[in-house]
Amino acid sequence: MIDNFKEFFRFRELLFVLTKREIKVRYKQTSLGASWAIIQPFSMMLIFTLIFGFFLKVDSGNIPYPIFSYSALLPWTFFATSFSLGSLSIINSSNLITKIYFPREILPFSNLGAAFLDFLVAGVFFFLLMLFYKVPLSFTLLFLVPIVLVQVIFTAAVILFASAIVVIWRDVKFVIPLLIQLWMFATPVIYPVSKVPRFLQFIYFLDPMAGIIENFRSVSILGKFPDWRHLLMATVISAILFFLSYMFFKQKEKRFADII
Amino acid sequence: MENSVIKFDKVSKSYYLSRFKYGRLTEEIRAWFKKVVTLSPESNSKQKLWAVRNLSFQVKKGVTLGIIGKNGAGKSTILKLISKVTYPDSGQIRVEGEIGAFIELGAGLHPELTGRENIYLYGAILGMKRREIDERFPEIVKFSELARFLDTPIKRYSSGMYTRLGFSVIAFTDPQVLLIDEVLAVGDKSFQEKCLMKMEEFAKSDKTVVFVSHNLEAIRSICSETILIDHGRLKARGKSSEVIKKYLNKYSKNSKF
């Protein structure tokens, strides 16, 4: 394990270069460039506001529904983008895998890095939206740092596992978009946590994304302290999953070049 | 340990010749069911191909080793094993020092990026630090003769230009062990000569070089020692000219049939 980290550290510069490549290539192929990072959560926000805020009148407390949903769509989009791109990162770089050695986890991590940049861009928009809706800026915004960190660890765990599985069984590639869609409904993006029946809450918060999104919303727009129990649970589960899926990835990595 | 930089000890590597290149979930589930239901050991329906079989050899520091053999003999697999792109089924491999692998041209170059960006990308993939690439950038560009096209996305490059860019970057990396697989097959005459000269330079330095090629002339002139591989096994080892002679004899004998 320690050897793996050392080796990873030796190649840290490659991680930056590949992340940069990821970003550059994406922006070179599109004419709208960085604005895509905002368009995606923004258009989701519009449609959700129309359907859930306006038609179905989901109760978002005294918070306007658009910012209520955007505060969750922001971390959710970061997760979904990393997941969908990261899970394909190994098979999309088959020409590198079969010819050049480097620690393979760099590939999914570089997708995570690129998605993080999108997240920051969309985050600036979130800030503007908060000003627009006159949401009071609270010092609890600082708690976003540890919350996002937990999310990064959890996302890394998911994409390490998924990218290795996709090499072994290509079929899984088609399952992931569906999984992402379903997963969003299992997290408090559209509705507040209070709507989840009490007896389900334990199972509900076994999913780190539920705790992460709930806390992301409450520290950013509600000005509340994090729900420590849920945050701790998300942290512990993410850390354990990261460890397990990293081991899994390193074990499967040796066969990547043969089966890809 | 003595001063060998690369050491293979009874290394074997096999590939499956399965119908599908990669696994399909349904197939694996079916195979698993079959195993459980019939309680038989895993079926041998997957055919195995031994790419490298029980191979042992060493390369001493500073030696330039040539590897020759027919197509499919296992030469490229040996390079992949040295560079840790793939791992052996059994046996031990030890390599000391940083490895620079030039296994296939263009692997790692990205078509959407410009020549300049690709030099940095490829350099990083080969393990160079940004500062090192900065320092050597002018030399790399000069060697590649692509100064005019540096800011063109390389998808507009010809295949010869691709090659030149790739080789130029590797020519200025500084690994202790250099692996080269069939680079001289592309590029025009004058660039080939330049590559050969660069490789002779490597060979003369204290770097350890492993060179796989079908260009026997190049092997003869660059490599001090050569091994002959056939069906994954070591057939001969010795001075390049002698091993090449053996190879040619065998080959022409075969071709009579």
Interface residues (C-beta under 8 A of the other chain):
Chain A: F11 E13 L14 V17 L18 R21 K24 V25 K28 Q29 N95 L96 I97 T98 K99 I100 Y101 F102 V167 I168 W169 R170 D171 V172 K254 R255 A257 D258 I259 I260
Chain B: Y15 K21 Y22 G23 R24 L25 T26 E28 K80 S83 K84 V85 T86 Y87 I99 A101 I103 E104 G106 A107 G108 H110 E112 L113 E117 Y120 L121 A124 I125 L126 G127 K129 R130 P153
